[in-house]
Amino acid sequence: MFGIPVEEVTPEMRSRAKAVNFGIVYGQQAFGLASSLGIGYKEAQEMIDRYFEVHPRVRAYLDETVAQAKETGYAVTMFGRKRHIPELRAANAVQRGFGERTAMNHPMQGSAADIIKLAMNEVARRLAADGFAAQLMLQVHDELDFSVAREELAALSAMVEEVMSGVVELKVPLVVDVSAGENWAQAH
């Protein structure tokens, strides 16, 4: 993204790169990226252009995804879950733009939602099968939060990491971070 070795990437640069990466898959344009990062429009557009220079298949994938959704009327997750997008056929350009951004976003965000649901089901099965007293309390995006006694913490952490990192096989690894605390804020 910045044309420098990974070792030289600062936390601020990483944060900006994440904003570009996630913004792009959400269909964000330079104006929205500039606003979210507090930078100028020109700098935001340059970041987006650099991203697509480094990752040209992403642009092609997004364009293909939108074209397919326009043809079929829906976008599909990697598990086959469809989201119908009637806005793609709207007369209003703003509504059509929303539909295009939804078509770009659904395969990725929807697949991520599918994956966390698969992980939740397997974790729930393992909690019961392995005799844990711990309880799955909450799911937030890609995070699972548990109520667990200290004596079960190590075993639960190992089980959850195993399940979440292996629930599906992708071309890239699913990296899982486990943390604990007396409350949700301390666990982060």
Phi, psi and omega in degrees: 000316183254357178072029179231160178298148182306324181297338182266359181286125179274162176303323179294319178296318179299317179298317179295317180298320177297318179298319178295311182302308181290324178299319181296314181289346174264006178077018182290140178260179184302321181300313180294320179295317179301317180295315184289330180263351181069038179237173179286158180302315182299315179296320178297316179296321178297321178296317179295316179298317178298318180302311182289334173293318181285325184235068184296333179291336178295314179300314181298317180299313181297317179297317179296320180296316179294317180299317179295319179294323177296323180289317186266335183092004180208162173246156188230139174281171180294347179258006175091005179283127184264146169234114178288139185229081182295338181298337179298338181253011182290148176287329182283126183297326179294316178295319177297321178298319176299316179299319179294317178296322177295318179296323177293319189279321189303314181302323181277306182293321178295320177294321177298320178295320177298316182297315181294327177292320176299317179296318179299316179298316180290321177298316179299318178298316182290325177303314181288312185295325183267001175074028178288145170272342180303151179235136171285118186261324193202144171239127176230112183054249182255025186239138173245135180241137186235154165258120187215140176285150181308319184292342178260353189303311183296314181294318179296315180303315180297316181295314182295318178298317179299311182295309185293325180281342183242009185294330174221156177255120179242173176289339177242153181288149170271110182269130184242130173253134178242133176218162183219157177189171179293335178213175184301317181299318181289333181287346179266000000 
